[in-house]
Amino acid sequence: MKFLKSLVWSVVLGLNCNCSSKAPQYFENTLPAKNEVKKTELSIMSYNIHHCSPVDNPGLIDVSAIAKIIKNSGVELAGLQEVDVNNRRSGINLDQAAKLGELTGMYFYFSKSIDYNGGSYGTAILSKYAISVKQTIRLPMAEGTEQRTLSVVTVTLPDGKNICMANTHLDYSSDANALAQVKIIAETLKEVKDPVFITGDFNMVQNSNTIRYLNQHYSSTCEGSCPATFPSDYPKNAIDFIFYSKPQKMQVYLHEVLNEPIASDHRPVIAKLAW
């Protein structure tokens, strides 16, 4: 297979679990006691929103349902996949990224993967805090497959620390294609000095070469066998993950797959970390 050798940068950055239970599956560790040295805490979501189309009503576009899930979760950052912007499938005048930002009260950044039905289709990052740097990278693709991207932003947290938030939606057609894409992701982010968090629908299970490669370079917020995220009604496979760079002081206090079987064909994943 031939892969694109060039990357397109919009802005240069300064740098298998079989689970059918409908109950939320999670682990939670004890948060730091108040008398401990104060840590930076962060809550993150990864969510393939299926262009805001609920699984029980494919003809409906319900942005408010997705926004409610995000807002009610209380997360500070969200990496979203399968986002429609001004196309005929969801509404030629509906920018889902902007609308979700409005309904959640969060800043947003949309990364277009492809032109679609008169508009765009891709991924988005939502942030409770202002985004100072934005970047879209086109990932390598095998002949005949759909273009995928990596979006990267810099976010300044309330304590003044910067973090790098990255979000992606990998190719599903083969482990080899997805592996080539995560190699570019790792290469792109390796020089970033700030803590790095990567959300995504990776379209690959934990024992794939793709996820094994990521585990060599980053840590996953789920311990052992991750709870399943897809399909949303009776999830069988974990393919949605949150990864982070490996400073020894980083601690994960929560990894949870939310019990949301209808709003999308994936369930959202949230994690809480501190360092």
Buried (B, 14 or more C-beta within 10 A) or exposed (E): EEBBEEBEEBEEBEBBBEBEEEEEBBBEEEBBEEEEEEBBBBBBBBBBBBBBBBBEEEEEBBBBBBBBBBBEBEBBBBBBBBBBBBBEBBBEEBBBBBBBBEBBEBBBBBBBBEEBEEBBBBBBBBBBBEBEBBBBBBBBBBEEBBBBBBBBBBBBBEEEEBBBBBBBBBBBBBBBBBBBBBBBBBEBBEEBEBBBBBBBBBBBBBEBEBBBBBEEBBBBBBEEEBBBBBBBEEBBBBBBBBBBBEEEEBBBBBBBBBEBBEBBBBBBBBBBBBB
